[in-house]
């Protein structure tokens, strides 16, 4: 594996890559980096693919534009389109985890000519709904249910990133631990916060690194997010309502490429996005598989690397050899 930086139309992107062959883009989520895909980059490269895991806009070695308006889904999909071109290809497979999953789904939705197959990890495809932007609706539903505030609503605050930046190592340790499959039920986050309790204070101080996270691997996250801060990553959340306002043209559109969805059985994200799993086949018309990994939490490409690698290789291997064309 090697790390390098590429200049694309919109920004300079840092990528982790290995292998030659059909291109596979691996899109990370919050608060991760391209290094979260190391096991997949290695396995895909060994199987004859060119595996590329970028640090996404706002993260790590990739540029960090100012302002939430520069972190819409249209920007993030555009970054991936630019990256495919910069890598000298004209089509690819795309995989996304956490926030990377909605971006991967939208890559497939917006550019079916370019993104020939899609796999989403942890977050199912969620079509645009016609009844207004999402965060006010989330706030109403969680309050009516007596669940407190969904953390997504808390991250809308202009200063929300500062709590993470005050102590990046503690913030990252708590987030990884509270969404991990090995963490006890009583300590796992549900994503909902009691009034007056912050996202980090809600996680016990005895949080430790998950079993799969080495000290060296964790140090890579801490160094990158200490240097780059959390404002760019949190801006992905702050752009959610703007995404809704910009995507009326996608209303009713479906994904027709071959698709795969993988989720951990104990993934806390299922508390607030799980309802979309069962209806996903109505919107993803060629859904080849929906896998639930027993006992796994949210960070499945790292928690259950072998299972995720096997699923991706089976999925890609079942598709026609269609990604061998150069522009």
C-alpha positions in Angstrom: 0.0 0.0 0.0 1.1 3.5 -0.7 -0.2 7.0 0.2 -0.1 9.9 -2.2 -1.9 13.1 -3.0 -3.7 13.9 -6.2 -4.8 17.2 -7.6 -8.4 17.0 -8.9 -10.6 19.8 -10.2 -12.1 20.6 -6.9 -9.3 20.0 -4.4 -6.2 18.0 -3.5 -7.1 14.5 -2.2 -4.9 12.1 -0.3 -5.4 8.5 -1.1 -4.3 5.1 0.3 -4.1 2.6 -2.6 -2.7 -0.7 -3.8 -3.1 -3.1 -6.7 -3.9 -2.9 -10.4 -7.1 -3.8 -12.2 -10.7 -2.6 -12.0 -11.0 0.4 -9.7 -12.8 0.1 -6.4 -13.3 3.4 -4.4 -13.7 3.0 -0.6 -15.4 6.0 1.0 -15.0 6.4 4.8 -17.4 8.0 7.3 -17.3 10.0 10.6 -14.8 10.2 12.3 -12.7 8.0 10.2 -10.0 8.2 7.4 -8.9 6.3 4.4 -6.8 4.1 6.8 -10.1 2.6 8.1 -10.1 0.5 4.8 -6.5 -0.9 5.1 -7.8 -4.5 5.4 -10.0 -4.0 2.3 -7.3 -2.3 0.3 -5.0 -5.2 1.0 -7.6 -7.9 0.2 -8.9 -6.3 -3.0 -5.4 -5.6 -4.3 -4.5 -9.2 -3.7 -7.6 -10.3 -5.7 -6.7 -8.2 -8.8 -8.4 -4.8 -8.1 -7.0 -1.3 -7.9 -8.3 -0.4 -4.4 -8.3 3.3 -3.5 -9.4 4.8 -0.1 -9.3 8.6 -0.1 -9.3 10.8 3.0 -12.6 12.6 2.2 -13.1 16.3 2.0 -12.4 17.9 5.3 -10.4 14.9 6.6 -6.7 14.0 7.0 -4.4 14.8 4.1 -7.3 16.1 1.8 -8.2 19.8 1.6 -10.6 21.3 4.1 -12.6 24.1 2.5 -14.3 26.5 5.0 -18.1 26.6 5.4 -20.8 23.9 5.6 -22.1 25.0 2.2 -19.0 23.4 0.7 -19.8 19.9 2.2 -23.0 19.0 0.4 -23.6 15.6 -1.1 -23.1 17.2 -4.6 -19.6 18.3 -3.6 -18.7 14.9 -2.1 -20.0 13.0 -5.1 -18.2 15.4 -7.4 -15.0 14.7 -5.5 -15.3 11.0 -6.3 -16.1 11.7 -10.0 -13.0 13.9 -10.1 -10.9 11.2 -8.4 -11.9 8.5 -10.9 -10.8 10.8 -13.7 -7.6 11.7 -12.0 -6.8 8.0 -11.6 -7.1 7.6 -15.3 -10.3 5.5 -15.2 -13.8 6.0 -16.5 -15.8 3.7 -14.4 -15.5 1.9 -11.0 -17.1 0.0 -8.2 -17.9 2.2 -5.1 -18.2 1.2 -1.4 -19.1 3.4 1.4 -19.3 3.1 5.2 -21.2 5.3 7.7 -21.4 8.8 6.1 -19.5 7.3 3.2 -22.5 5.0 2.5 -24.9 7.8 1.6 -22.2 9.3 -0.7 -21.7 5.9 -2.3 -25.4 5.5 -2.8 -25.6 9.0 -4.4 -22.6 8.3 -6.6 -24.7 5.4 -8.0 -27.8 7.5 -8.2 -26.3 10.5 -9.9 -23.7 8.8 -12.2 -24.8 5.3 -13.1 -22.5 5.5 -16.2 -19.4 5.9 -13.9 -20.3 4.0 -10.8 -21.2 0.5 -12.1 -21.9 -1.2 -8.8 -22.4 0.0 -5.2 -22.0 -1.5 -1.7 -23.2 0.4 1.4 -22.0 -0.5 4.9 -24.0 0.3 8.0 -26.3 3.0 6.5 -29.0 1.9 4.0 -30.1 3.9 1.0 -32.5 6.6 2.1 -34.5 8.3 -0.7 -35.3 12.0 -0.6 -38.6 12.6 1.1 -41.0 15.4 0.0 -42.1 16.7 3.4 -39.3 19.1 4.2 -35.7 19.0 5.3 -34.6 16.2 7.6 -33.2 17.7 10.8 -36.4 19.4 11.9 -38.3 16.2 11.3 -35.7 14.2 13.3 -36.0 16.7 16.2 -39.8 16.4 16.3 -39.8 12.6 16.1 -37.2 12.0 18.8 -38.9 14.5 21.2 -42.3 13.0 20.6 -40.9 9.5 21.4 -39.3 10.9 24.6 -35.8 9.9 23.4 -34.1 13.2 23.9 -32.0 14.8 21.1 -30.6 12.8 18.2 -26.9 13.6 18.1 -27.3 14.7 14.5 -29.4 17.6 15.7 -26.8 18.6 18.3 -24.1 18.7 15.6 -26.0 21.4 13.8 -24.7 24.0 16.3 -22.0 26.3 15.0 -19.6 25.4 17.8 -20.4 21.6 18.0 -16.9 20.7 16.7 -15.1 22.5 19.5 -16.0 19.8 22.1 -14.1 17.2 20.0 -11.2 19.5 19.4 -10.7 20.1 23.1 -9.4 16.6 23.5 -9.3 14.6 20.2 -7.9 11.4 21.7 -10.7 11.2 24.3 -13.4 12.1 21.8 -12.2 9.5 19.3 -11.8 6.8 22.0 -15.3 7.4 23.3 -16.9 7.4 19.8 -15.2 4.3 18.6 -16.0 2.4 21.9 -19.6 3.5 22.2 -20.5 2.3 18.7 -18.5 -1.0 18.8 -20.0 -4.4 18.8 -17.9 -5.6 21.7 -19.2 -2.9 24.0 -21.9 -3.9 26.5 -25.5 -2.9 25.8 -25.6 -0.6 28.8 -22.6 1.3 27.5 -23.4 1.4 23.8 -24.7 4.7 22.4 -28.2 4.8 21.0 -27.5 8.1 19.2 -30.1 9.9 21.5 -28.9 12.3 24.2 -30.8 13.4 27.4 -31.4 17.1 27.7 -28.3 19.0 28.9 -26.0 16.0 28.4 -23.3 16.3 25.7 -22.5 13.7 23.1 -19.1 13.0 24.8 -20.3 13.3 28.4 -23.0 10.7 27.6 -20.2 8.1 27.0 -18.6 6.7 30.2 -15.1 7.8 31.0 -14.0 4.2 31.3 -14.3 3.8 27.5 -11.3 2.0 26.1 -10.1 1.2 22.6 -12.2 -1.5 20.8 -10.5 -4.9 20.6 -9.7 -4.5 16.9 -8.1 -1.0 17.4 -4.3 -1.1 18.0 -2.6 1.8 19.7 -0.7 2.5 16.5 -3.8 2.6 14.3 -5.6 4.9 16.9 -2.6 7.2 16.9 -3.1 7.7 13.2 -6.6 9.0 13.7 -5.6 11.2 16.7 -2.7 12.8 14.7 -4.9 13.5 11.6 -7.9 14.9 13.5 -5.7 16.9 15.9 -3.9 18.5 12.9 -7.0 19.0 10.8 -9.7 19.5 13.4 -13.3 18.4 13.4 -15.0 21.4 11.8 -14.8 19.9 8.2 -16.1 16.4 9.4 -19.0 18.0 11.3 -19.8 20.2 8.3 -21.1 17.0 6.6 -23.9 17.0 9.2 -24.5 20.7 9.0 -25.1 20.4 5.2 -27.9 17.8 5.6 -30.8 20.3 5.2 -29.0 22.0 2.3 -28.6 18.6 0.7 -32.4 18.2 0.8 -33.0 21.6 -0.8 -30.5 20.9 -3.6 -31.8 17.5 -4.6 -35.5 18.0 -5.5 -34.4 16.7 -9.0 -33.7 13.3 -7.4 -37.3 12.9 -6.0 -38.5 9.4 -6.8 -35.2 8.3 -8.5 -34.1 4.8 -7.9 -30.7 3.0 -8.0 -30.6 0.3 -10.7 -27.0 -0.9 -10.5 -26.0 -4.1 -8.7 -25.9 -3.4 -5.0 -25.0 -4.9 -1.7 -25.8 -3.8 1.9 -23.9 -5.0 5.0 -24.8 -4.0 8.6 -23.7 -5.1 12.0 -26.4 -6.8 14.1 -25.5 -4.5 17.1 -24.9 -1.3 15.1 -26.4 1.6 17.1 -27.1 3.4 13.8 -30.0 0.9 13.4 -31.8 2.8 16.2 -32.4 5.7 13.8 -31.9 4.4 10.3 -32.9 0.8 10.6 -36.4 1.3 9.3 -34.9 2.0 5.9 -33.3 -1.4 5.7 -36.5 -3.4 5.0 -37.8 -1.1 2.3 -34.5 -0.6 0.5 -35.3 -3.1 -2.2 -38.1 -0.8 -3.4 -35.5 1.9 -4.2 -32.4 -0.2 -5.0 -33.9 -2.4 -7.7 -30.9 -4.8 -8.1 -30.1 -5.4 -4.5 -28.0 -8.6 -4.6 -27.7 -9.1 -0.9 -28.5 -7.7 2.6 -26.1 -9.1 5.1 -26.4 -8.7 8.9 -23.2 -9.7 10.7 -24.0 -11.3 14.0 -22.7 -9.5 17.1 -21.0 -6.8 15.0 -21.3 -3.1 15.8 -20.8 0.0 13.6 -17.2 -0.2 12.4 -17.7 -3.4 10.5 -14.9 -3.1 7.9 -12.5 -2.9 10.8 -14.4 -5.0 13.4 -15.1 -7.9 10.9 -12.6 -7.3 8.2 -12.5 -10.9 7.0 -16.3 -11.2 6.6 -16.6 -7.8 4.9 -13.7 -8.7 2.5 -15.3 -12.0 1.6 -18.6 -10.4 1.0 -17.2 -7.6 -1.2 -15.0 -10.1 -3.2 -18.0 -12.4 -3.8 -20.2 -9.5 -4.9 -17.6 -8.0 -7.3 -16.7 -11.4 -8.5 -20.3 -12.1 -9.5 -20.4 -9.1 -11.8 -19.4 -9.0 -15.5 -15.8 -7.9 -16.2 -16.8 -4.5 -17.3 -14.2 -2.2 -15.6 -11.3 -2.7 -17.9 -11.6 0.3 -20.2 -9.3 3.3 -20.1 -10.6 6.7 -21.3 
